[in-house]
Amino acid sequence: MASHNLFIDIDRGEPVISSTESTIAALPAFTQEDTLSLRVRLLAGFSRISSYTPVATAGVTLQAALGLKVGNSSTIYTQAFTWTAGGNLADPYFDGDLQMDTAAIADLLGDGQFANAFLEIKMLAGGLPRTVLSKLVKVHAAVIKEGGMSALAQPTPLSAETAEATFLQRRIRCSAGNPIILVNGSLEMALYLDADGAFKTVLLS
C-alpha cells in the first residue's frame, strides 16, 4: 500500500490536491533512511471549473529521482525507475518506492540537519521522456539511524527479599522487638501489636 498519494498536474508541472481539485498540494517529507512509497496519478486538462482527465497507464511509465541540476552532468542521490501500473481507466496510477537510505544521501547531508535537492519525475510515453514535476525539496537527516542506537542500560535485578524489606507491604510483621518506626524531624515513634493484640506506641525520642 502506497504511503503517499501524489497527484501531478502535467500541464502546469505541479502537485495538486486531487483529480477534482487543482489547488497546489504539499509534497511528502523526504527523510534519510525512510522508504517513501508513492502512488502517482498523472492528470491532464487543467481547468479551474472542471475535473482533470486522468492519464492512462498504457504505454506509459515513470522515472523519479532526487538530485541536483548541474548542466550536462547528472548528480542523483536516489532514484525510482521501476513502477507498477494499477487502477482502471477512471483511476489509473503508478506505485513505486523511493529509497532514502543511500550512501549518496548520507554524503549530501554530511553533518547537517537537512540539505536541498530537486525531486524530478518524468513520464515516458512511447519511450519519449517528458518532465512532469521538478521541485526543490528539503532532505532531512534522520534522528533514528541504522546502527546509531546505543545499547540500553540493563536494569539491576531486585530480589524478593530486598523488595520486601524496602517497600511498604499490605501485611506488615511487627512486634516489640521489630516495631514500625515513624519519623518526623527529630521525633521517632515505634508502633507494634503486642502479643495480646493491643496496639502499642512508644515515643523513642
C-alpha atoms as an extended CHARMM CRD file, in Angstrom:
* protein
*
       205  EXT
         1         1  MET       CA              0.0000000000        0.0000000000        0.0000000000  PROA      1               0.0000000000
         2         2  ALA       CA              1.3960000000        3.3760000000       -1.0210000000  PROA      2               0.0000000000
         3         3  SER       CA              2.0140000000        5.7090000000        1.9170000000  PROA      3               0.0000000000
         4         4  HSD       CA              1.6070000000        8.9360000000       -0.0590000000  PROA      4               0.0000000000
         5         5  ASN       CA             -0.7340000000        9.8000000000       -2.9190000000  PROA      5               0.0000000000
         6         6  LEU       CA              0.8390000000       12.2310000000       -5.3650000000  PROA      6               0.0000000000
         7         7  PHE       CA             -1.4310000000       13.8510000000       -7.9520000000  PROA      7               0.0000000000
         8         8  ILE       CA              0.5590000000       15.6380000000      -10.6700000000  PROA      8               0.0000000000
         9         9  ASP       CA             -0.9230000000       18.2760000000      -12.9600000000  PROA      9               0.0000000000
        10        10  ILE       CA              1.2400000000       17.5530000000      -16.0220000000  PROA      10              0.0000000000
        11        11  ASP       CA              0.0910000000       20.7660000000      -17.7540000000  PROA      11              0.0000000000
        12        12  ARG       CA              1.4810000000       23.0120000000      -15.0120000000  PROA      12              0.0000000000
        13        13  GLY       CA              4.0640000000       20.6520000000      -13.5410000000  PROA      13              0.0000000000
        14        14  GLU       CA              2.5500000000       20.9790000000      -10.0610000000  PROA      14              0.0000000000
        15        15  PRO       CA              1.4010000000       18.5920000000       -7.3120000000  PROA      15              0.0000000000
        16        16  VAL       CA             -2.3170000000       19.1300000000       -6.6840000000  PROA      16              0.0000000000
        17        17  ILE       CA             -4.8760000000       18.0700000000       -4.0960000000  PROA      17              0.0000000000
        18        18  SER       CA             -6.7720000000       15.5190000000       -6.2120000000  PROA      18              0.0000000000
        19        19  SER       CA             -8.1580000000       14.7420000000       -9.6390000000  PROA      19              0.0000000000
        20        20  THR       CA            -11.0360000000       17.1220000000       -8.9120000000  PROA      20              0.0000000000
        21        21  GLU       CA             -9.1540000000       19.8590000000       -7.0020000000  PROA      21              0.0000000000
        22        22  SER       CA             -6.4480000000       21.9040000000       -8.7310000000  PROA      22              0.0000000000
        23        23  THR       CA             -5.1100000000       23.6240000000       -5.5950000000  PROA      23              0.0000000000
        24        24  ILE       CA             -1.3570000000       23.0920000000       -5.3210000000  PROA      24              0.0000000000
        25        25  ALA       CA             -0.5330000000       20.4790000000       -2.6710000000  PROA      25              0.0000000000
        26        26  ALA       CA              2.4400000000       19.9270000000       -0.3920000000  PROA      26              0.0000000000
        27        27  LEU       CA              4.9710000000       17.2460000000       -1.2710000000  PROA      27              0.0000000000
        28        28  PRO       CA              5.7420000000       14.4640000000        1.2140000000  PROA      28              0.0000000000
        29        29  ALA       CA              8.6110000000       14.7230000000        3.6870000000  PROA      29              0.0000000000
        30        30  PHE       CA             11.9400000000       13.3730000000        2.4660000000  PROA      30              0.0000000000
        31        31  THR       CA             13.7630000000       11.8600000000        5.4400000000  PROA      31              0.0000000000
        32        32  GLN       CA             17.0300000000        9.9470000000        5.4420000000  PROA      32              0.0000000000
        33        33  GLU       CA             16.7020000000        6.1320000000        5.6920000000  PROA      33              0.0000000000
        34        34  ASP       CA             12.9320000000        6.1390000000        5.0570000000  PROA      34              0.0000000000
        35        35  THR       CA             11.2740000000        4.1920000000        2.2600000000  PROA      35              0.0000000000
        36        36  LEU       CA              8.9580000000        6.6740000000        0.5690000000  PROA      36              0.0000000000
        37        37  SER       CA              6.1910000000        4.6400000000       -1.0580000000  PROA      37              0.0000000000
        38        38  LEU       CA              4.4120000000        6.7330000000       -3.6830000000  PROA      38              0.0000000000
        39        39  ARG       CA              1.2000000000        6.3000000000       -5.6190000000  PROA      39              0.0000000000
        40        40  VAL       CA              1.4520000000        8.7400000000       -8.5320000000  PROA      40              0.0000000000
        41        41  ARG       CA             -1.5040000000        9.8230000000      -10.6330000000  PROA      41              0.0000000000
        42        42  LEU       CA             -0.8790000000       11.8770000000      -13.7840000000  PROA      42              0.0000000000
        43        43  LEU       CA             -3.5830000000       14.4120000000      -14.5900000000  PROA      43              0.0000000000
        44        44  ALA       CA             -4.1570000000       16.4430000000      -17.7600000000  PROA      44              0.0000000000
        45        45  GLY       CA             -6.5740000000       19.1610000000      -18.8380000000  PROA      45              0.0000000000
        46        46  PHE       CA             -6.0580000000       21.7940000000      -16.1510000000  PROA      46              0.0000000000
        47        47  SER       CA             -9.1610000000       23.9060000000      -15.5820000000  PROA      47              0.0000000000
        48        48  ARG       CA            -10.4660000000       25.9690000000      -12.6880000000  PROA      48              0.0000000000
        49        49  ILE       CA            -14.0460000000       24.8530000000      -13.3210000000  PROA      49              0.0000000000
        50        50  SER       CA            -13.8190000000       21.1550000000      -14.1970000000  PROA      50              0.0000000000
        51        51  SER       CA            -12.0370000000       17.9850000000      -13.1190000000  PROA      51              0.0000000000
        52        52  TYR       CA             -8.8130000000       16.6990000000      -14.6190000000  PROA      52              0.0000000000
        53        53  THR       CA             -8.5830000000       13.9220000000      -17.1710000000  PROA      53              0.0000000000
        54        54  PRO       CA             -6.5370000000       11.0170000000      -15.7710000000  PROA      54              0.0000000000
        55        55  VAL       CA             -3.6100000000        9.9320000000      -17.9540000000  PROA      55              0.0000000000
        56        56  ALA       CA             -3.9350000000        6.2350000000      -18.8040000000  PROA      56              0.0000000000
        57        57  THR       CA             -1.0590000000        3.9510000000      -17.8400000000  PROA      57              0.0000000000
        58        58  ALA       CA             -0.9900000000        2.0180000000      -21.1360000000  PROA      58              0.0000000000
        59        59  GLY       CA              2.2960000000        2.6640000000      -22.9310000000  PROA      59              0.0000000000
        60        60  VAL       CA              3.4550000000        4.9480000000      -20.0950000000  PROA      60              0.0000000000
        61        61  THR       CA              5.9990000000        4.5150000000      -17.3280000000  PROA      61              0.0000000000
        62        62  LEU       CA              7.7130000000        6.8260000000      -14.8350000000  PROA      62              0.0000000000
        63        63  GLN       CA             11.1610000000        7.7890000000      -13.6490000000  PROA      63              0.0000000000
        64        64  ALA       CA             11.7050000000        9.6180000000      -10.3470000000  PROA      64              0.0000000000
        65        65  ALA       CA             14.9040000000       10.8720000000       -8.7340000000  PROA      65              0.0000000000
        66        66  LEU       CA             16.2900000000       13.2040000000       -6.0920000000  PROA      66              0.0000000000
        67        67  GLY       CA             19.3460000000       15.0640000000       -7.2840000000  PROA      67              0.0000000000
        68        68  LEU       CA             20.9480000000       18.3140000000       -8.3920000000  PROA      68              0.0000000000
        69        69  LYS       CA             20.6240000000       20.3150000000      -11.5800000000  PROA      69              0.0000000000
        70        70  VAL       CA             24.1950000000       20.7010000000      -12.7860000000  PROA      70              0.0000000000
        71        71  GLY       CA             24.3490000000       21.4120000000      -16.5140000000  PROA      71              0.0000000000
        72        72  ASN       CA             25.1840000000       18.4140000000      -18.6580000000  PROA      72              0.0000000000
        73        73  SER       CA             26.1730000000       16.1270000000      -15.7740000000  PROA      73              0.0000000000
        74        74  SER       CA             23.7970000000       14.1370000000      -13.5570000000  PROA      74              0.0000000000
        75        75  THR       CA             24.0170000000       14.0740000000       -9.7600000000  PROA      75              0.0000000000
        76        76  ILE       CA             21.4190000000       11.6480000000       -8.3750000000  PROA      76              0.0000000000
        77        77  TYR       CA             21.0810000000       10.8270000000       -4.6760000000  PROA      77              0.0000000000
        78        78  THR       CA             18.3320000000        8.2280000000       -5.0570000000  PROA      78              0.0000000000
        79        79  GLN       CA             16.0250000000        7.0860000000       -7.8230000000  PROA      79              0.0000000000
        80        80  ALA       CA             12.9450000000        5.0140000000       -8.6040000000  PROA      80              0.0000000000
        81        81  PHE       CA             12.8880000000        3.7750000000      -12.1800000000  PROA      81              0.0000000000
        82        82  THR       CA             10.6610000000        0.7240000000      -11.5720000000  PROA      82              0.0000000000
        83        83  TRP       CA              6.9410000000        1.3960000000      -11.2400000000  PROA      83              0.0000000000
        84        84  THR       CA              3.8590000000       -0.8010000000      -11.1560000000  PROA      84              0.0000000000
        85        85  ALA       CA              0.7850000000        0.3740000000      -13.0440000000  PROA      85              0.0000000000
        86        86  GLY       CA             -2.5860000000       -0.1260000000      -11.3920000000  PROA      86              0.0000000000
        87        87  GLY       CA             -6.1630000000        1.0540000000      -11.1700000000  PROA      87              0.0000000000
        88        88  ASN       CA             -8.5930000000        1.3140000000      -14.0620000000  PROA      88              0.0000000000
        89        89  LEU       CA             -9.3890000000        3.7950000000      -16.8250000000  PROA      89              0.0000000000
        90        90  ALA       CA            -11.2330000000        6.0130000000      -14.3550000000  PROA      90              0.0000000000
        91        91  ASP       CA             -8.3960000000        5.9930000000      -11.7940000000  PROA      91              0.0000000000
        92        92  PRO       CA             -5.0320000000        4.9140000000      -13.2530000000  PROA      92              0.0000000000
        93        93  TYR       CA             -1.9250000000        5.1880000000      -11.0960000000  PROA      93              0.0000000000
        94        94  PHE       CA              1.7010000000        4.0860000000      -10.6680000000  PROA      94              0.0000000000
        95        95  ASP       CA              3.1530000000        2.6210000000       -7.4480000000  PROA      95              0.0000000000
        96        96  GLY       CA              6.8510000000        2.8870000000       -6.6530000000  PROA      96              0.0000000000
        97        97  ASP       CA              9.3400000000        3.2320000000       -3.7870000000  PROA      97              0.0000000000
        98        98  LEU       CA             11.9720000000        5.9200000000       -3.3490000000  PROA      98              0.0000000000
        99        99  GLN       CA             14.6820000000        4.5550000000       -1.0550000000  PROA      99              0.0000000000
       100       100  MET       CA             16.1470000000        7.2600000000        1.1930000000  PROA      100             0.0000000000
       101       101  ASP       CA             18.9390000000        5.1370000000        2.7250000000  PROA      101             0.0000000000
       102       102  THR       CA             21.5820000000        5.5850000000        0.0180000000  PROA      102             0.0000000000
       103       103  ALA       CA             25.2170000000        6.4940000000        0.6920000000  PROA      103             0.0000000000
       104       104  ALA       CA             24.7640000000        9.4770000000       -1.6480000000  PROA      104             0.0000000000
       105       105  ILE       CA             22.0630000000       10.9220000000        0.6420000000  PROA      105             0.0000000000
       106       106  ALA       CA             24.3270000000       10.4310000000        3.6680000000  PROA      106             0.0000000000
       107       107  ASP       CA             27.0850000000       12.3000000000        1.8130000000  PROA      107             0.0000000000
       108       108  LEU       CA             24.6590000000       15.0560000000        0.8090000000  PROA      108             0.0000000000
       109       109  LEU       CA             23.6060000000       15.6230000000        4.4250000000  PROA      109             0.0000000000
       110       110  GLY       CA             27.0770000000       15.3640000000        5.9490000000  PROA      110             0.0000000000
       111       111  ASP       CA             26.7920000000       16.8640000000        9.4390000000  PROA      111             0.0000000000
       112       112  GLY       CA             23.7690000000       18.9980000000        8.5560000000  PROA      112             0.0000000000
       113       113  GLN       CA             20.1600000000       18.7180000000        9.6770000000  PROA      113             0.0000000000
       114       114  PHE       CA             18.9240000000       18.9770000000        6.0930000000  PROA      114             0.0000000000
       115       115  ALA       CA             20.0700000000       19.6910000000        2.5440000000  PROA      115             0.0000000000
       116       116  ASN       CA             18.3490000000       20.8220000000       -0.6340000000  PROA      116             0.0000000000
       117       117  ALA       CA             17.7390000000       18.6590000000       -3.6790000000  PROA      117             0.0000000000
       118       118  PHE       CA             15.3560000000       18.5450000000       -6.6270000000  PROA      118             0.0000000000
       119       119  LEU       CA             12.5850000000       15.9860000000       -6.9390000000  PROA      119             0.0000000000
       120       120  GLU       CA             12.1900000000       15.2240000000      -10.6270000000  PROA      120             0.0000000000
       121       121  ILE       CA              9.5600000000       12.9380000000      -12.1360000000  PROA      121             0.0000000000
       122       122  LYS       CA              9.4290000000       12.0940000000      -15.8240000000  PROA      122             0.0000000000
       123       123  MET       CA              6.7290000000       10.2630000000      -17.7260000000  PROA      123             0.0000000000
       124       124  LEU       CA              7.8570000000        8.1700000000      -20.6500000000  PROA      124             0.0000000000
       125       125  ALA       CA              5.1640000000        7.7040000000      -23.2930000000  PROA      125             0.0000000000
       126       126  GLY       CA              6.1950000000        5.6160000000      -26.2780000000  PROA      126             0.0000000000
       127       127  GLY       CA              9.7500000000        5.8270000000      -24.9450000000  PROA      127             0.0000000000
       128       128  LEU       CA              9.7760000000        9.6410000000      -25.1430000000  PROA      128             0.0000000000
       129       129  PRO       CA             10.5170000000       11.4140000000      -21.8230000000  PROA      129             0.0000000000
       130       130  ARG       CA              8.6110000000       14.4100000000      -20.5100000000  PROA      130             0.0000000000
       131       131  THR       CA              9.3730000000       16.0700000000      -17.1750000000  PROA      131             0.0000000000
       132       132  VAL       CA              6.0710000000       16.4630000000      -15.3430000000  PROA      132             0.0000000000
       133       133  LEU       CA              7.4370000000       17.5970000000      -11.9640000000  PROA      133             0.0000000000
       134       134  SER       CA             10.6240000000       19.3500000000      -10.8820000000  PROA      134             0.0000000000
       135       135  LYS       CA             10.5750000000       20.8270000000       -7.3880000000  PROA      135             0.0000000000
       136       136  LEU       CA             13.2220000000       21.9280000000       -4.9020000000  PROA      136             0.0000000000
       137       137  VAL       CA             12.7370000000       19.9770000000       -1.6590000000  PROA      137             0.0000000000
       138       138  LYS       CA             14.4850000000       19.5670000000        1.6790000000  PROA      138             0.0000000000
       139       139  VAL       CA             16.0630000000       16.2230000000        2.5070000000  PROA      139             0.0000000000
       140       140  HSD       CA             16.0840000000       15.8320000000        6.2840000000  PROA      140             0.0000000000
       141       141  ALA       CA             18.5940000000       13.8970000000        8.3470000000  PROA      141             0.0000000000
       142       142  ALA       CA             17.0980000000       11.1270000000       10.4560000000  PROA      142             0.0000000000
       143       143  VAL       CA             17.3440000000       11.1070000000       14.2330000000  PROA      143             0.0000000000
       144       144  ILE       CA             16.9770000000        7.3270000000       14.4580000000  PROA      144             0.0000000000
       145       145  LYS       CA             19.5560000000        5.7670000000       12.1740000000  PROA      145             0.0000000000
       146       146  GLU       CA             20.5020000000        2.2050000000       11.3780000000  PROA      146             0.0000000000
       147       147  GLY       CA             23.4340000000        1.2760000000       13.6200000000  PROA      147             0.0000000000
       148       148  GLY       CA             23.1510000000        4.5500000000       15.5260000000  PROA      148             0.0000000000
       149       149  MET       CA             21.1850000000        3.3110000000       18.5200000000  PROA      149             0.0000000000
       150       150  SER       CA             23.1880000000        2.9410000000       21.7130000000  PROA      150             0.0000000000
       151       151  ALA       CA             22.6740000000       -0.1660000000       23.8290000000  PROA      151             0.0000000000
       152       152  LEU       CA             20.0580000000        0.2910000000       26.5090000000  PROA      152             0.0000000000
       153       153  ALA       CA             21.2850000000        0.0660000000       30.0810000000  PROA      153             0.0000000000
       154       154  GLN       CA             20.1980000000       -3.2110000000       31.6570000000  PROA      154             0.0000000000
       155       155  PRO       CA             18.3100000000       -2.8410000000       34.9590000000  PROA      155             0.0000000000
       156       156  THR       CA             19.7840000000       -4.3510000000       38.1090000000  PROA      156             0.0000000000
       157       157  PRO       CA             17.6130000000       -7.2630000000       39.2910000000  PROA      157             0.0000000000
       158       158  LEU       CA             15.8390000000       -6.7100000000       42.6230000000  PROA      158             0.0000000000
       159       159  SER       CA             15.4770000000       -9.7050000000       44.9110000000  PROA      159             0.0000000000
       160       160  ALA       CA             12.1810000000      -10.5180000000       46.5830000000  PROA      160             0.0000000000
       161       161  GLU       CA             13.8470000000      -10.1840000000       49.9950000000  PROA      161             0.0000000000
       162       162  THR       CA             15.1620000000       -6.6980000000       49.2000000000  PROA      162             0.0000000000
       163       163  ALA       CA             11.7970000000       -5.6110000000       47.8330000000  PROA      163             0.0000000000
       164       164  GLU       CA             10.0140000000       -6.8530000000       50.9530000000  PROA      164             0.0000000000
       165       165  ALA       CA             12.4700000000       -5.0480000000       53.2210000000  PROA      165             0.0000000000
       166       166  THR       CA             12.3670000000       -1.8130000000       51.1670000000  PROA      166             0.0000000000
       167       167  PHE       CA              8.7440000000       -1.2700000000       50.1780000000  PROA      167             0.0000000000
       168       168  LEU       CA              5.6370000000       -0.9780000000       52.3140000000  PROA      168             0.0000000000
       169       169  GLN       CA              3.5490000000       -4.1640000000       52.2140000000  PROA      169             0.0000000000
       170       170  ARG       CA             -0.1710000000       -4.7180000000       52.7240000000  PROA      170             0.0000000000
       171       171  ARG       CA              0.6330000000       -7.1050000000       55.6250000000  PROA      171             0.0000000000
       172       172  ILE       CA              3.4550000000       -5.8850000000       57.8850000000  PROA      172             0.0000000000
       173       173  ARG       CA              5.0120000000       -8.1450000000       60.5040000000  PROA      173             0.0000000000
       174       174  CYS       CA              5.7830000000       -6.1940000000       63.7080000000  PROA      174             0.0000000000
       175       175  SER       CA              6.4190000000       -6.8740000000       67.3540000000  PROA      175             0.0000000000
       176       176  ALA       CA              8.0780000000       -5.2700000000       70.3580000000  PROA      176             0.0000000000
       177       177  GLY       CA             11.4300000000       -6.4370000000       69.0020000000  PROA      177             0.0000000000
       178       178  ASN       CA             10.6430000000       -5.4430000000       65.4260000000  PROA      178             0.0000000000
       179       179  PRO       CA              8.4140000000       -2.3370000000       65.5050000000  PROA      179             0.0000000000
       180       180  ILE       CA              7.4190000000        0.0430000000       62.7260000000  PROA      180             0.0000000000
       181       181  ILE       CA              9.3590000000        3.2890000000       63.2040000000  PROA      181             0.0000000000
       182       182  LEU       CA              7.7200000000        6.6170000000       62.2740000000  PROA      182             0.0000000000
       183       183  VAL       CA              9.9990000000        9.6610000000       61.9700000000  PROA      183             0.0000000000
       184       184  ASN       CA              9.0630000000       13.3440000000       61.9440000000  PROA      184             0.0000000000
       185       185  GLY       CA             12.1030000000       15.5800000000       62.2000000000  PROA      185             0.0000000000
       186       186  SER       CA             13.8980000000       14.6700000000       65.4210000000  PROA      186             0.0000000000
       187       187  LEU       CA             10.9190000000       12.7290000000       66.7750000000  PROA      187             0.0000000000
       188       188  GLU       CA             10.7040000000        8.9350000000       66.4330000000  PROA      188             0.0000000000
       189       189  MET       CA              7.8410000000        6.6860000000       67.4760000000  PROA      189             0.0000000000
       190       190  ALA       CA              7.6580000000        2.8850000000       67.4710000000  PROA      190             0.0000000000
       191       191  LEU       CA              4.3980000000        1.1430000000       66.5660000000  PROA      191             0.0000000000
       192       192  TYR       CA              3.5940000000       -2.5550000000       67.0070000000  PROA      192             0.0000000000
       193       193  LEU       CA              0.9890000000       -5.0780000000       68.0540000000  PROA      193             0.0000000000
       194       194  ASP       CA              1.5280000000       -6.7290000000       71.4070000000  PROA      194             0.0000000000
       195       195  ALA       CA              1.1310000000      -10.4960000000       71.8240000000  PROA      195             0.0000000000
       196       196  ASP       CA             -2.4130000000       -9.9720000000       73.2000000000  PROA      196             0.0000000000
       197       197  GLY       CA             -3.4080000000       -7.8730000000       70.1470000000  PROA      197             0.0000000000
       198       198  ALA       CA             -3.0970000000       -4.4890000000       71.8590000000  PROA      198             0.0000000000
       199       199  PHE       CA             -1.8020000000       -1.6150000000       69.6780000000  PROA      199             0.0000000000
       200       200  LYS       CA              1.3090000000       -0.1090000000       71.2350000000  PROA      200             0.0000000000
       201       201  THR       CA              3.0140000000        3.2340000000       70.6090000000  PROA      201             0.0000000000
       202       202  VAL       CA              6.3540000000        4.0920000000       72.1550000000  PROA      202             0.0000000000
       203       203  LEU       CA              7.9630000000        7.5220000000       71.8570000000  PROA      203             0.0000000000
       204       204  LEU       CA             11.6510000000        6.8830000000       71.2090000000  PROA      204             0.0000000000
       205       205  SER       CA             12.9150000000       10.4710000000       71.0740000000  PROA      205             0.0000000000
